[in-house]
Amino acid sequence: MTDRLVVNVTAAELADRTSRLLAGGYRLALAAAHEDPDALRLVYLYVAGSPDRRTELHVRLDPNEPVIPSLAGLSFPAGRFEREMRDLYGVVPAGHPLPHRLVRHHHWPRGWYPMRADAGPPPAFGDPEGPYPFLTVEGPGVFEIPVGPVHAGLIEPGHFRFSVVGETILKLKARLWFVHRGVEKLFAGRDPAEGLPLAERVSGDTSVGHALAYCLAVEEATGCVVGEEAQRGRAVLLELERLYNHVTDIGALCNDVAHGILNSQSGRVREQLLRLNEEVTGHRLLRGGVVPGGAVLRALPAPGRLMALAADVAELAALALGHGTVADRFSGTAVLPAEAAQDLGALGYVARASGIAVDARSDHPFTDLGPFAVTTRPGGDVLARFQVRAQEVATSVELITYLLAGLSPAKAPNPLHTTTPGHCRSPGSGGGHRSGPGSGVGIVEGWRGTITHRVELAADGTLRRVKIVDPSFFNWPALPVALSGAIVPDFPLANKSFNLSYAGNDL
Amino acid sequence: MTGLVGAVAQVVVVAVGSPLLVGLMRKIRARLEGRVGAGVLQTWRDLRKLCRKEAISPHGTGWVFRMAPLVLAGTALVVASVVPLVTTQSPMDGVADLFAVAALLALGSVALALGGLDTGTAFGGMGASREVTLLALVEPTILLSVFALSVRVGSTNLGEIVTAAVHDPMAVISPVSLLAAVALGVVTIAETGRIPVDNPSTHLELTMIHEAMVLEYAGPDLALIEWASGMRLFVLLGLLAGLFAPWGIATAGAGPVAVVLALVVLVFKVAVLGAGLAAGEVFMAKLRLFRIPELLAGSFMLALLAVAASYFLA
């Protein structure tokens, strides 16, 4: 388990400490407000990879007048976290350059902060802060195309406002946060084991990623040590989740350029992967595989089968890129420059397709993955994101093969329980190497990117505060950047190449 | 008399057969993609379902919106009755002029584009703008390519062009025909909204051309549009077959048996062309919107070459 350094700072020192950490190669992974009895405590988690380093800055604010100097000038994600904390807790970011509402839409009354303990039931809608401040682009021939939040296909709700001239996009504004369910608040007061079903449902296609990040955080908070075999089993599940999602995306990208036959074939591979998931965990979306303290695998996937599927996917990807029209549609579409990806703090395949080697599997490993190499592509376009996915399918199968070799075959057919649940459920009292009292952090490379969970336990061992950060929170602002200058009919393709979660973003 | 019977028969075949053609093409595509696919009759079932629904028109729309499906279907039916598909002896032969047919097809498209604009939604306007851009490239190509064929005959009457071809089948095999056939084939794909120009089965509003214009239509109106779009596809494929493979079409003095035979041959030819189109689509992807004018400009050039060649080779 990685040591986590916790530093208490004052509001005045925060910016200085932050800039030093950022200069030292750290990135802001999570920022969250916590209601302590006597203060509103802000936690900023900074992490860096190779070697895995984690530093937390804690700032205590007056609960009656919570004001924090804004870090938006130092870090773009910090500015977004601040807006989130402002909307949910009423923490005022002083000097924020864009202090609009982010999470709470404008019809929620002023002064109501849903995450606070005294928030009470949701009040009636009002219109106290006027309409949403869309930036109006003016000029001859400029018009707006509003799309959503209800779409023609079965996708999640998001409103997109295109300012276009002809077919060329001048500006795109993505308005999200239509699916706020209060997940983080639902965790509060639950037993850690009861939090697992919630974590698995943060984003439906990332059950393992979020469950694993949650379990790692809970285990760190309780001082529970998980056996190496169970960790390997978990890593296998994580790769299985990556496989079926990447295969889905590869097919969907082909479908979005109307090359349906490759989508059908990807659907065939995907279905085989989902059936394999069911054999391994009893659930097609791999739910129930990761549990606090261990992993439950009913069976182990046969490497031969996975290699055959990986060969199929490689062939599909080669067919797609060998097709003139498909390659033309992918190349140079919606380029996210490496600099922009770096500044926005992009994660996952979006960042890796822009040449940034950020991957929690190498930066924050929870088990030995052997000779694992991070896949990157320099292009930053739809093609690069497609290629990263195709390559990661192959890498995942190699990883699973490596991990399976370490799982003893004699034990393979049996469920891999390594620790008794009772041991891990009690709040750890010892554990001298543990930093925060009853708090823990889990960092996992989900299929979309790095997922971070931070858990704080109450004295009785129940969950006091769970903060979840899905990579989509970081990646959503990158989409409009990539699309400036693109044409409207290429938007669905570009959007699919990012494939960000709405539910994971809006908790 | 056989002319009248033939004309009625071809309208009936187009009206009844076009949903079946669409169903057949979907079925073929599904099978080639490894799916089972819905039955050939599914398009008719969909139309029946839509017709049973309540007619709805969005707030703020007027007569343009309501008339558009009727104009589209009406022009498609008129074109179906005058184009020499089964017989060259249609009683409306005088209307079967190349320019009239191209103008009727354009009228239907324009009516639908106006219907899309009348909704005042972003998608209606976007679809209409794209459709009219394509139309501006498609219509001249249709005109030119058929015009290239008319030079040999000395008339722009489609019946006479086809009659001449039936009487002298070897004349069809010429560079002029080849160029015109390719040009007309490409614009048929564009005009009917098939891959690689448009994707009839997409749900992505922002990529749509034809579908974006009709997004606000529902119930019987939508059924009428779907049906009319199918008829336009059938008629254009039938015209393509009639101009470049005119065998079997009943000409002057043909008896009832010839008309029946011509019907069977028409159904066969259109089914083969439709199947070929569906099979070809499986191997294609949709072009980037800004590449479509390049494709259509290319087909226009072919049509222009066909016209030029028809004078040099005449």
Interface residues (C-beta under 8 A of the other chain):
Chain A: F143 E144 I145 P146 V147 H151 A152 G153 E167 C254 D256 V257 A258 H259 G260 I261 S264 Q265 R268 H323 T325 V326 D328 R329 I487 V488 P489 D490 F491 P492 L493
Chain B: R29 L32 E33 G34 R35 A122 F123 M126 I195 P196 N199 S201 T202 H203 L204 E205 L206 T207 L215 V282 F283 M284 A285 K286 L287 R288 L289 F290 R291
